[in-house]
Amino acid sequence: MKVVLVNGSPNQTGCTHRALQEVAKTLELEGVETELFWVGKSVQGCTACLQCRKKGQCIFKDRLADFIPLAEEADGFIFGSPVYYAGPAGNLQAFMERLFYSAGEAMRYKPAASLVSCRRGGATASFDRLNKFYTIANMPIVSSQYWNMVHGMQPADVDQDLEGLQTMRTLGRNMAWLLNCIAAGRAQGVLQPQPETAVATNFIR
């Protein structure tokens, strides 16, 4: 089993990275392989060109193109972001919008979780925004003992957030537990749900 942990911070080795490291360390101790993936500093936003519907992939060749093969093989995901103006980093939002629209099949029915890092406030609003992606993609959300957040301006500050780090470790154990439950169910013949044909209702015509 493998979980891909996505660092959506423009700072590759900042507070978000520190939180993801804590989750990854716990997952590895639980026997789950991990890979950290950095989104990078510059990500093209979706232009609603709909070319992905024709070509089967997004036309922009940036870090998203590197990520999709990992997503196809992964069993679970954790997306991490710093908090900017009570929301996730813009580059991560752009990345996830294009990912879920152009390659949603690679994500479907796989457990996911979000985590955020902030100096002081806006964490729960950012956390909620990221979780919206999973709830529209048939993905089980993995919880922890508290909302998945750490506080600090520098990674050394996060080291002092003992409750935040414990929350990250609990998240790692819960992710490993759910992945093991899914694997055990699959071994007993329990298959993922079969979706109905999608229905779209437009209220303005």
Phi, psi and omega per residue, in radians:
M1 nan 2.567 -3.080
K2 -2.468 2.386 3.054
V3 -2.048 2.295 3.058
V4 -1.727 2.207 3.142
L5 -1.875 2.097 -3.001
V6 -1.792 2.112 3.083
N7 -1.630 1.865 -3.113
G8 -1.616 0.196 3.130
S9 -1.506 2.442 3.008
P10 -1.079 -0.367 3.085
N11 -1.603 1.913 -2.997
Q12 -1.155 -0.499 -3.057
T13 -2.156 0.609 -3.112
G14 -1.609 -2.664 -3.055
C15 -1.152 -0.660 3.123
T16 -1.097 -0.755 3.103
H17 -1.047 -0.720 -3.135
R18 -1.087 -0.733 3.118
A19 -1.134 -0.762 3.121
L20 -1.090 -0.654 3.101
Q21 -1.033 -0.703 -3.109
E22 -1.143 -0.706 3.092
V23 -1.155 -0.796 -3.104
A24 -1.061 -0.733 3.134
K25 -1.046 -0.739 3.141
T26 -1.185 -0.736 3.104
L27 -1.036 -0.759 3.139
E28 -1.089 -0.699 3.099
L29 -1.118 -0.477 3.114
E30 -1.532 0.095 3.084
G31 1.504 0.285 3.139
V32 -1.837 2.236 3.094
E33 -1.235 2.532 3.138
T34 -2.294 2.736 2.995
E35 -2.523 2.234 3.090
L36 -1.572 2.315 -3.110
F37 -2.214 2.162 3.132
W38 -1.691 2.188 -3.122
V39 -1.158 -0.603 -3.128
G40 1.780 3.140 -3.040
K41 -1.569 -0.418 -3.056
S42 -2.316 2.055 -3.138
V43 -2.254 2.250 3.099
Q44 -1.181 2.311 3.059
G45 -1.361 2.837 3.097
C46 -1.176 2.385 3.118
T47 -1.868 0.134 3.133
A48 0.977 0.635 3.136
C49 -1.366 -0.335 3.136
L50 1.126 0.236 3.110
Q51 -1.152 -0.446 3.117
C52 -1.137 -0.465 3.101
R53 -1.259 -0.459 -3.137
K54 -1.613 -0.689 -3.040
K55 -1.681 -0.212 -3.131
G56 1.431 0.051 3.113
Q57 -2.778 2.778 3.124
C58 -1.172 2.476 -3.083
I59 -1.346 -0.305 -3.113
F60 -1.509 2.205 -3.055
K61 -1.758 1.343 3.057
D62 -2.129 -2.614 -3.057
R63 -1.085 -0.383 3.101
L64 -1.069 -0.696 3.132
A65 -1.079 -0.567 3.099
D66 -1.300 -0.497 -3.027
F67 -1.416 -0.632 -3.007
I68 -0.991 -0.754 3.071
P69 -1.040 -0.626 3.079
L70 -1.149 -0.723 -3.134
A71 -1.098 -0.670 -3.115
E72 -1.124 -0.561 -3.103
E73 -1.620 -0.317 -3.036
A74 -1.272 2.720 3.071
D75 -1.787 -0.327 -3.140
G76 -2.804 2.925 -3.049
F77 -2.464 2.576 2.934
I78 -2.336 2.130 3.130
F79 -1.852 2.225 -3.126
G80 -2.077 2.531 -3.114
S81 -2.591 2.575 2.897
P82 -1.314 2.921 3.123
V83 -1.760 2.141 3.055
Y84 -2.140 2.044 3.131
Y85 0.893 0.818 3.098
A86 1.091 0.472 3.081
G87 -2.546 2.910 3.108
P88 -1.174 2.844 3.078
A89 -1.016 2.418 -3.089
G90 -1.058 -0.631 -3.128
N91 -1.152 -0.621 3.106
L92 -1.238 -0.703 3.113
Q93 -1.076 -0.748 3.105
A94 -1.082 -0.737 3.132
F95 -1.064 -0.835 -3.077
M96 -1.245 -0.628 3.096
E97 -1.067 -0.776 3.122
R98 -1.249 -0.669 3.129
L99 -1.069 -0.910 -3.042
F100 -1.254 -0.467 3.125
Y101 -1.440 -0.704 -3.052
S102 -1.614 -0.385 -3.062
A103 -2.421 0.640 -3.111
G104 -1.046 -0.501 -3.141
E105 -1.064 -0.532 -3.136
A106 -1.265 -0.284 -3.077
M107 -1.768 -0.447 -2.936
R108 -1.006 2.356 3.078
Y109 1.183 0.177 3.094
K110 -1.747 2.360 -3.130
P111 -1.072 2.524 -3.134
A112 -2.514 2.781 3.065
A113 -2.621 2.789 3.077
S114 -2.087 2.693 2.933
L115 -2.512 2.646 -3.118
V116 -2.343 2.676 3.051
S117 -2.175 2.413 -3.128
C118 -2.580 2.822 3.059
R119 -1.277 -0.795 -3.058
R120 -2.561 -1.017 -3.026
G121 -2.246 3.044 3.111
G122 1.539 0.052 -3.044
A123 -1.190 -0.806 -3.056
T124 -1.197 -0.596 3.092
A125 -1.143 -0.697 3.115
S126 -1.188 -0.736 3.112
F127 -1.044 -0.787 3.122
D128 -1.100 -0.723 -3.123
R129 -1.073 -0.765 -3.127
L130 -1.156 -0.653 -3.121
N131 -1.149 -0.360 3.120
K132 -1.040 -0.576 -3.128
F133 -1.088 -0.709 -3.064
Y134 -1.282 -0.635 -3.050
T135 -1.303 -0.158 3.057
I136 -1.809 0.039 -3.056
A137 -2.153 0.360 3.103
N138 1.024 0.627 -3.095
M139 -1.886 2.202 3.037
P140 -1.110 2.350 3.108
I141 -1.673 2.258 3.134
V142 -1.591 2.239 -3.116
S143 -1.781 3.107 3.078
S144 -2.387 -2.810 -3.118
Q145 -1.479 -0.173 3.124
Y146 -2.730 3.014 3.056
W147 -1.103 2.457 -2.959
N148 -1.353 1.535 -3.115
M149 -2.506 2.617 2.971
V150 -2.242 2.778 -3.094
H151 -2.155 2.520 3.070
G152 2.620 2.830 3.076
M153 -1.674 -0.477 -3.126
Q154 -2.301 2.746 3.115
P155 -0.927 -0.603 3.123
A156 -1.113 -0.533 3.071
D157 -1.180 -0.699 3.133
V158 -1.075 -0.597 3.107
D159 -1.056 -0.418 3.121
Q160 -1.521 -0.217 3.120
D161 -1.484 1.364 -3.017
L162 -1.120 -0.648 3.105
E163 -1.198 -0.687 3.105
G164 -1.081 -0.764 3.123
L165 -1.161 -0.655 3.083
Q166 -1.115 -0.676 3.085
T167 -1.060 -0.675 3.109
M168 -1.141 -0.726 3.141
R169 -1.166 -0.707 3.078
T170 -1.085 -0.690 3.078
L171 -1.036 -0.763 3.120
G172 -1.077 -0.770 3.125
R173 -1.152 -0.690 3.136
N174 -1.171 -0.651 3.088
M175 -1.114 -0.795 3.127
A176 -1.066 -0.741 3.128
W177 -1.066 -0.807 -3.122
L178 -1.157 -0.703 3.102
L179 -1.075 -0.704 3.100
N180 -1.156 -0.657 3.091
C181 -1.114 -0.744 3.125
I182 -1.120 -0.754 3.133
A183 -1.112 -0.700 3.133
A184 -1.163 -0.710 3.104
G185 -1.123 -0.737 3.123
R186 -1.077 -0.669 3.130
A187 -1.135 -0.438 3.116
Q188 -1.653 0.159 3.075
G189 1.585 0.162 3.099
V190 -1.434 2.006 -3.082
L191 -1.753 2.818 3.102
Q192 -1.176 2.715 -3.115
P193 -1.043 2.568 3.057
Q194 -1.633 2.048 -3.055
P195 -1.273 2.630 2.982
E196 -1.321 2.864 2.998
T197 -1.115 2.286 -3.046
A198 -1.096 2.423 3.074
V199 -2.050 2.255 3.110
A200 -2.013 2.154 3.118
T201 -1.920 2.062 3.112
N202 -1.728 2.232 -3.050
F203 -1.573 -0.292 3.094
I204 -2.060 2.179 -3.079
R205 -2.176 nan nan
